[in-house]
Amino acid sequence: MTSKSFSSKGLLGDSLRRNLWGFVLGGVGFFFSLLLPVLMTMQRALETRANQLDRFPELVDQNWQSALSVVSSLLGGSNPFVKTAFVVMAIVCGIAMFAYLHTRQKVDFYHSLPISRTQLFVNNYLTGVIFAVSTYVVMLVITLICTFAMGFGAAVHWSEIGGAVLCHLILFLLLYALTVLTTVVCGNTVITLLLLAWVMLSPLLVRMLYSGLCNKFYESFTMESANVQATLQLSPLVQFFLLDGLYYGRMSSVNVNYIERTSALGLLLVYLVAAVAVTALGWYLFRIRKSERTGVALAFTPAKLLIKVYMCLIMGAAFGLAFGMIAGDFWFWVGLVLGTVLFHWIVEMIYAFDFHAIFAKPVHLVAILVVLFAAMLCMKFDVTGYDSWLPDRDSIQAVSINGSAEEKLTSPDNIDAVYQLAEMGTKVNRDALYEEGNYRGLTLRFWLSGRTAMRFFLLPDDEEVNTLCNQIYSSEEYKRATWPLFQVDLEQQNAKNQYSLDIYTSESGYGVASTLNDWDGIRQILAALQKESLARTENGLPVLRLEIFRLDTDGAKMREGDAYVTAEDKETLALIEKLAGIKPMPLSTDNVKQIELQYSMQEANGDTVWQSVEVTDPVDIAALLKNGINRDAMNLYGTNEAAISGFLLDERMDSVHIVACVKHGDTENWYWLIYAEGDWPEKVVEKYRPDGFDTTNDNVTSSSTATEAAG
């Protein structure tokens, strides 16, 4: 007679009873990752609140809100401890429930039971799922009860908790299914763990290697931040810790201090489908797996060659890139060989469990090396024409000059200008012209039919390129698409997200001259500035900088960017004076008693040397201040950045820095002065130029070098 415990109906219950360790592991794991952190946070917050009620009552509400936020995050999808517990449960349960396949005696026993392979697979699979899911749900319920009982009910946001539960379960199922699959494929538990690590992380490694190789061999290759995010999605294990329930965060391209919450529902649906597909594959392989394959490295012989080739190609390329980064191009090719040979040996030793197997399959090793070298040579000599590729002009629907997806320009004039830049960049790549002269880098994006393409080009820093760039930067379409000034919704009557403006003048330097928080006033100023900035006719420099902030629900200021007011913007200046009491305050001899002229010269060995000359003559100081503005107050740190903001600077500032010592009461600060194109104080600069630092010097230095020189 067949025991009920081993019948198809009673096997699941029997499995749960015989593996109580699973409930213990899950209970302990989720206690330490969920219930305990929440209890500790709430208890500490209550103690802090009790202590502050008498001593610091003004801090009570702020600290209480902070505690509620922490508790909410622990209950939601950003709790890393819960995610770690799910990963551990997925790996431990997945291996434990199918590890009998790696032991001859257990295989003989389980496969002799009067149930089908399908029923046995479903039973073991569900047992592992129940261990994790049941303990998580129970501990979550207990945690919520404690949260309400201790007075932290405001921290419970059901939608976020529901999203976190859904996210956790989907990712657990996918990681669990991958673990089950590798356990079935392997015949040894140690090999299972090694293969599992490779399965979970190698897609991420492959994408990183692809980017590294393209960056090495292709001059025009560039990788955008969205591709970095997509790369991380290739590894569910890594992506799990980046998700916040049904959302994942990415850095805003407009505001680097602001994290945008973007829906991850589509990604989770893909992961769910992948979990189902991997489970189905695991079930199929479980059914056809031969019992006598117990104890071997891989239970399926055809998989041996595929896994070995895949691993050797990837690790050969990884060694090549690592060697090349450390020692140069020659060692890249040495690394390819060493990495491929080493991992061919390792894989063969693992397959055979014999050290002497390193000499096995030499034909495989040679073939893998040939394929790897052929692929690298194709990239090196650009057989596919990556660097010479240029889209057909008629197929381009939109463009971007700085590579940003938000900077989408569709006017024919801008498309033509970007296309001309791309043609010049392609010619530079083809003829390797970037090895001589001064060049500027531009990232160009093309929107084509159903896809986008992005290329990085080094372009000559000459009049033709600058004219094309400035034509784009000065267009109304570009300003509306990219300037922070035009990103604020001025149609709001009562701004849902409150805004504030910090106002800077040349005289105020790093300090804020005034702050405006009234939405009606801010809207009037920005509306006037939008109109006047589109009507500017002169290449003047800003006299005021408006730093735009958006306030979140907690009152935290999130920087949106800068808006600039010039002397032409009469209506805007009048509004700012009326509403904020601020007028442009240029630098003058009243607060500047000393200026340093810092001259650069490039020596024969390529080193750049600097020499400073002090100017104290009030007449010369006045001449230097006449058309100069405070670069630091206006936040303009280079000719290209200024051009993007609508201002053309004199490029002679690259080799001569004019640094003013500005007095603010009892303190002094040094600021770098910048000048509009055509306003360079050439007479005074040449008057103090040291011998040997002649005007033919065309050396270009970075702002960091300039800062060091100023110090």
Buried (B, 14 or more C-beta within 10 A) or exposed (E): EEEEBBBBEBBBEBBBEEBEEBBEBBBEBBBBBBBBBBBEBBEEBBEBBEEBEEEEEEBBEEBBEBBBEBBBBBBBBBBEBBBBBBBBBBBBBBBBBBBBBBBEEEBEEBBEBEBEBEBBBBBBBBBBBBBBBBBBEBBBEBBBEBBEEBEBEEBBBEEBBBBBBBBBBBBBBBBBBBBBBBBBBBBBBEBBBBBBEBBBBBBBBBBBBEBBBBBBBBBBBBBBEEEEBEBBBBBBBBBBEBBBBBBBBBEBBBBEEBBEEEEBEEBBEBBBEBBEEBBEBBBEBBEEBEEEBBBBBBBBEEBBEEBBBBBBBBBBBBBBBBBBEEEEEEBBBBBBBBBBBBBBBBBBBBBBEEEEBBEBBEEBBEEBBEBBBEBBEEBBEBEEEBBEBBBEEEEBBBBBBBBBBEBBBEBEEBBBBBBBBBEBBBBBBEEEBBEEEEBBEBBBBBBEEEEBEBBBBBBBBEEEBBEBBBBBBBBEBBBBBBBBBBBBEEEEEEBEEBBBBBBBBBBBBEEEBBEBEBBEBBBBBBBBBBEBBEEBEEBBBBBBBBBBBBBEEEEEBBBBBBBBBBEBBEBBBEBBEEBBEBEBBBBEEEBBBBBBBBBBBBEEEEEBEBBBBEBEEEEBBEBBBBBBBBBBBBBBBBBBEBBBBBBBBBBBBBBBBBBBBBEEEEEEBBBBBBBBBEBBBEEBBEBBBEEEBEEEBEEBBEBEBBBEBBE
